[in-house]
């Protein structure tokens, strides 16, 4: 009985390119036959509507088939063979997809193929079954990042997330990547930013229906800040620190959209170029609504786990300026 490692190595070894090319050529030839027959049958169907002489139509179809080297008594066998070829072509494409996903994970993401045997076999089986039908580069890169991360963190990416990705449309994935540019604290979005085209109602509803974003009405991020203490918002390499300079506890309330649990997990494997300029504009708008806070915006030098190191002041707001 072959191990999963042997199976995957076999997939990566792949089916010979000659077989794949032959299957493609056969598939194209048979598709052309179908196109010819479909066109001729359409023409003859129109003729049927105009005349009762069906022999003329049958003769015309027979003539078309014979002109392409196919006789009517061979048609059934050709259609059967065509189905077999299409199935073979599909399996070849699926194997090619899996092979490329693992090649990306190994060559670009540091996947150690020897450690695949440590991944739960049920999870790995489902991963292969779900990922094999995705042919776009966008989706194959996502699948490669998943298997690479799974090798390092056995608790990452539940079967529920894998099942979600199985039916994820490439356009939805691209829309999600665009929206992530405007996230702060990695999972939150300003829901009252009417100038943000990526976060227009149509887009967020689509992402909500896809299960990636929670747009529950009146959803908000609430933070109670004690006197002389502060809270922070982060977007990319920018950090905004809200300091309470009063003598009393103050609430910072922000209307938001929020990533779902699946959205959070998928966001970890998507490369994002955050729109920091838009973030600063939103911080300025927040200051207009929360002038009791003193706000400092800094450039982040680097991340230290959940902590950040920053130095250069980008901007500063306090109530006396208004």
C-alpha positions as CSV (number, residue, x, y, z in Angstrom):
1,X,0.0,0.0,0.0
2,X,1.7,3.3,-1.1
3,X,2.1,6.0,1.5
4,X,0.7,9.5,1.1
5,X,4.2,10.7,0.6
6,X,4.7,8.3,-2.3
7,X,1.4,9.3,-3.8
8,X,2.3,13.0,-3.7
9,X,5.7,12.4,-5.1
10,X,4.1,10.4,-7.9
11,X,1.8,13.4,-8.6
12,X,4.7,15.8,-8.6
13,X,6.6,13.4,-11.0
14,X,3.5,13.8,-13.1
15,X,2.1,12.3,-16.3
16,X,4.3,12.6,-19.3
17,X,3.9,15.7,-21.4
18,X,3.3,13.6,-24.5
19,X,0.2,12.0,-23.0
20,X,-1.1,15.4,-22.0
21,X,-0.5,16.8,-25.5
22,X,-2.1,13.9,-27.2
23,X,-5.2,14.2,-24.9
24,X,-5.4,17.9,-25.7
25,X,-5.2,17.2,-29.5
26,X,-7.8,14.5,-29.3
27,X,-10.0,16.7,-27.2
28,X,-9.7,19.6,-29.7
29,X,-10.4,17.3,-32.7
30,X,-13.6,15.9,-31.1
31,X,-14.7,19.4,-30.0
32,X,-14.4,20.5,-33.6
33,X,-16.6,17.6,-34.6
34,X,-19.2,18.6,-32.1
35,X,-19.1,22.2,-33.3
36,X,-19.6,21.0,-36.9
37,X,-22.5,18.7,-36.0
38,X,-24.1,21.3,-33.8
39,X,-23.9,23.9,-36.5
40,X,-25.3,21.5,-39.1
41,X,-28.1,20.3,-36.8
42,X,-29.1,23.9,-36.1
43,X,-29.3,24.6,-39.8
44,X,-31.3,21.5,-40.4
45,X,-33.6,22.2,-37.5
46,X,-34.5,25.4,-39.2
47,X,-35.1,23.4,-42.4
48,X,-37.4,21.1,-40.5
49,X,-39.5,24.1,-39.5
50,X,-39.9,24.9,-43.2
51,X,-40.5,21.5,-44.8
52,X,-41.8,18.1,-43.9
53,X,-39.2,16.4,-46.0
54,X,-37.0,15.1,-43.2
55,X,-35.0,12.9,-45.6
56,X,-33.4,16.0,-47.0
57,X,-32.2,17.0,-43.5
58,X,-30.9,13.6,-42.6
59,X,-29.1,13.4,-45.9
60,X,-27.5,16.8,-45.3
61,X,-26.2,15.7,-41.9
62,X,-24.9,12.4,-43.3
63,X,-23.2,14.3,-46.0
64,X,-21.5,16.7,-43.6
65,X,-20.3,13.8,-41.4
66,X,-19.0,11.8,-44.4
67,X,-17.2,14.9,-45.7
68,X,-15.2,14.9,-42.5
69,X,-14.3,11.3,-42.7
70,X,-17.0,10.0,-40.4
71,X,-19.7,7.6,-41.4
72,X,-23.1,7.5,-39.5
73,X,-22.5,4.0,-38.2
74,X,-19.3,5.2,-36.6
75,X,-20.8,8.2,-34.8
76,X,-21.9,6.3,-31.7
77,X,-18.4,4.8,-31.2
78,X,-16.8,8.2,-31.8
79,X,-19.1,9.9,-29.2
80,X,-18.2,7.1,-26.7
81,X,-14.5,7.5,-27.4
82,X,-14.9,11.3,-27.1
83,X,-16.3,10.9,-23.5
84,X,-13.4,8.7,-22.6
85,X,-10.9,11.2,-24.0
86,X,-12.5,14.1,-22.2
87,X,-12.4,12.2,-18.9
88,X,-8.7,11.4,-19.5
89,X,-8.1,15.1,-20.3
90,X,-9.8,16.2,-17.1
91,X,-7.8,13.8,-15.0
92,X,-4.6,15.0,-16.7
93,X,-5.5,18.6,-16.0
94,X,-6.3,17.8,-12.3
95,X,-3.0,16.0,-11.9
96,X,-1.2,19.0,-13.5
97,X,-3.0,21.4,-11.1
98,X,-1.9,19.3,-8.0
99,X,1.6,19.0,-9.4
100,X,2.0,22.7,-9.9
101,X,0.5,23.6,-6.4
102,X,3.1,21.4,-4.7
103,X,5.9,22.7,-7.0
104,X,5.0,26.3,-6.0
105,X,4.9,25.3,-2.3
106,X,8.3,23.6,-2.5
107,X,10.2,26.0,-4.7
108,X,8.8,29.3,-3.5
109,X,7.4,28.7,0.0
110,X,9.9,26.3,1.5
111,X,7.6,23.3,1.8
112,X,9.5,20.3,3.1
113,X,8.0,17.4,1.2
114,X,9.3,14.9,3.8
115,X,7.1,16.5,6.4
116,X,3.9,15.9,4.4
117,X,3.6,12.5,6.1
118,X,3.1,14.3,9.4
119,X,-0.1,16.0,8.2
120,X,-3.4,14.3,9.0
121,X,-4.2,11.9,6.1
122,X,-7.9,12.8,6.1
123,X,-7.0,16.5,5.8
124,X,-4.5,15.8,3.1
125,X,-7.0,13.7,1.1
126,X,-9.6,16.5,1.3
127,X,-7.0,19.1,0.4
128,X,-6.1,17.3,-2.8
129,X,-9.7,16.6,-3.7
130,X,-10.6,20.3,-3.2
131,X,-7.6,21.9,-4.9
132,X,-7.3,19.7,-8.0
133,X,-10.0,21.6,-10.0
134,X,-8.5,25.0,-9.7
135,X,-6.4,26.0,-12.7
136,X,-6.0,29.8,-12.3
137,X,-2.7,31.0,-11.0
138,X,-4.4,33.1,-8.3
139,X,-6.1,30.0,-6.8
140,X,-3.1,27.7,-7.2
141,X,-0.9,30.2,-5.3
142,X,-3.5,30.2,-2.5
143,X,-3.5,26.4,-2.3
144,X,0.3,26.3,-2.3
145,X,0.4,28.8,0.7
146,X,-2.1,26.6,2.6
147,X,-0.1,23.4,2.3
148,X,3.1,25.2,3.1
149,X,1.6,26.8,6.2
150,X,-0.1,23.5,7.2
151,X,3.3,21.8,7.2
152,X,4.6,24.3,9.8
153,X,1.3,24.7,11.8
154,X,-0.7,21.5,12.0
155,X,-3.7,23.4,13.6
156,X,-4.0,25.9,10.7
157,X,-6.8,25.7,8.1
158,X,-9.7,23.6,9.2
159,X,-11.6,21.3,6.9
160,X,-14.3,23.9,6.9
161,X,-11.9,26.5,5.4
162,X,-10.7,24.0,2.9
163,X,-14.3,23.2,1.8
164,X,-14.9,27.0,1.5
165,X,-12.0,27.5,-0.8
166,X,-13.1,24.5,-2.9
167,X,-15.9,26.7,-4.3
168,X,-14.2,30.1,-4.0
169,X,-14.5,32.0,-7.3
170,X,-11.3,33.6,-8.6
171,X,-13.1,37.0,-9.0
172,X,-14.3,36.8,-5.3
173,X,-10.7,36.1,-4.3
174,X,-9.5,39.1,-6.2
175,X,-12.2,41.3,-4.8
176,X,-11.3,40.1,-1.3
177,X,-7.6,40.9,-1.9
178,X,-8.6,44.4,-3.0
179,X,-10.7,45.0,0.1
180,X,-8.0,43.8,2.4
181,X,-5.9,46.9,1.5
182,X,-8.2,48.9,3.7
183,X,-8.2,46.7,6.8
184,X,-6.9,48.0,10.1
185,X,-5.8,45.8,12.9
186,X,-5.8,43.1,10.1
187,X,-9.5,42.2,10.5
188,X,-11.5,45.5,10.7
189,X,-12.8,48.0,8.1
190,X,-14.2,51.5,8.4
191,X,-17.9,51.0,7.4
192,X,-18.7,54.7,7.2
193,X,-16.1,55.5,4.5
194,X,-18.4,56.4,1.6
195,X,-15.5,57.4,-0.7
196,X,-13.9,54.0,-0.8
197,X,-15.0,52.4,-4.1
198,X,-13.6,48.9,-3.1
199,X,-15.9,48.9,0.0
200,X,-19.0,50.0,-1.9
201,X,-22.2,48.3,-0.8
202,X,-22.3,45.9,-3.8
203,X,-18.8,44.6,-3.0
204,X,-19.3,44.2,0.7
205,X,-22.7,42.4,0.2
206,X,-21.0,40.0,-2.3
207,X,-18.2,39.3,0.1
208,X,-20.7,38.9,3.0
209,X,-22.8,36.5,1.0
210,X,-19.6,34.6,0.2
211,X,-18.9,34.2,3.9
212,X,-15.8,36.4,4.1
213,X,-17.0,39.6,5.8
214,X,-19.5,40.3,8.5
215,X,-21.6,43.4,7.7
216,X,-24.1,43.2,10.6
217,X,-25.8,46.6,11.0
218,X,-24.5,48.8,13.8
219,X,-21.5,46.6,14.2
220,X,-18.8,48.6,16.0
221,X,-15.3,48.4,17.6
222,X,-15.5,49.7,21.1
223,X,-12.6,50.5,23.4
224,X,-12.7,52.1,26.8
225,X,-9.6,54.2,27.4
226,X,-8.6,55.2,30.9
227,X,-7.0,58.6,31.7
228,X,-3.5,59.0,30.3
229,X,-3.7,55.6,28.6
230,X,-4.0,54.9,24.9
231,X,-5.3,52.5,22.3
232,X,-4.0,51.9,18.8
233,X,-5.1,51.2,15.2
234,X,-2.6,49.7,12.7
235,X,-2.6,49.5,8.9
236,X,0.4,48.2,7.1
237,X,3.4,50.2,8.3
238,X,1.3,53.0,10.0
239,X,0.1,53.0,13.6
240,X,-2.3,55.6,15.0
241,X,-2.3,56.0,18.8
242,X,-5.3,57.5,20.5
243,X,-4.4,58.9,23.9
244,X,-7.0,59.9,26.5
245,X,-5.8,63.3,27.9
246,X,-8.8,63.8,30.1
247,X,-9.4,62.9,33.8
248,X,-12.2,60.4,33.0
249,X,-12.6,57.1,31.1
250,X,-13.4,57.7,27.4
251,X,-15.0,55.4,24.8
252,X,-13.6,55.2,21.3
253,X,-16.4,53.8,19.1
254,X,-15.8,53.0,15.4
255,X,-18.5,51.7,13.0
256,X,-16.9,48.7,11.2
257,X,-17.2,45.7,9.0
258,X,-15.3,42.7,10.3
259,X,-13.8,39.6,8.7
260,X,-15.5,36.3,9.5
261,X,-13.4,33.5,11.1
262,X,-12.9,32.0,7.6
263,X,-12.1,35.4,6.2
264,X,-9.4,35.9,8.9
265,X,-7.8,32.5,8.1
266,X,-7.7,33.2,4.4
267,X,-6.5,36.7,4.9
268,X,-3.3,35.2,6.4
269,X,-2.2,33.8,3.1
270,X,-3.1,36.7,0.8
271,X,-0.4,39.2,0.0
272,X,-1.7,42.7,0.8
273,X,-0.4,46.2,-0.1
274,X,-2.2,48.3,2.5
275,X,-3.5,51.7,1.4
276,X,-1.9,53.7,4.2
277,X,-2.9,57.1,2.8
278,X,-6.6,56.1,3.0
279,X,-6.0,54.9,6.6
280,X,-4.6,58.3,7.6
281,X,-7.6,60.0,6.0
282,X,-9.9,57.9,8.0
283,X,-8.0,58.6,11.2
284,X,-8.4,62.3,10.5
285,X,-12.1,61.8,10.1
286,X,-12.2,59.9,13.4
287,X,-10.5,62.8,15.1
288,X,-13.3,65.1,14.0
289,X,-15.7,62.8,15.9
290,X,-13.4,62.1,18.9
291,X,-11.6,65.4,19.7
292,X,-11.2,64.4,23.3
293,X,-8.4,62.1,22.1
294,X,-4.9,63.1,21.2
295,X,-3.8,61.2,18.1
296,X,-0.2,60.4,17.0
297,X,0.5,58.6,13.7
298,X,3.9,56.9,13.5
299,X,5.9,54.9,10.9
300,X,6.3,51.3,12.1
301,X,9.9,50.0,11.9
302,X,9.2,46.3,12.4
303,X,6.9,43.9,14.1
304,X,7.9,41.9,17.2
305,X,5.2,39.2,17.5
306,X,2.1,41.1,18.5
307,X,4.2,44.2,19.4
308,X,5.4,46.8,17.0
309,X,8.5,49.1,17.1
310,X,8.0,52.6,15.7
311,X,9.8,56.0,15.7
312,X,9.2,58.5,13.0
313,X,6.1,60.8,13.6
314,X,4.0,61.0,10.5
315,X,1.2,63.2,11.9
316,X,-0.2,64.6,15.1
317,X,-3.7,65.8,16.1
318,X,-5.0,67.4,19.3
319,X,-8.1,69.3,20.2
320,X,-6.3,72.7,20.4
321,X,-5.7,72.6,16.6
322,X,-9.4,72.7,15.8
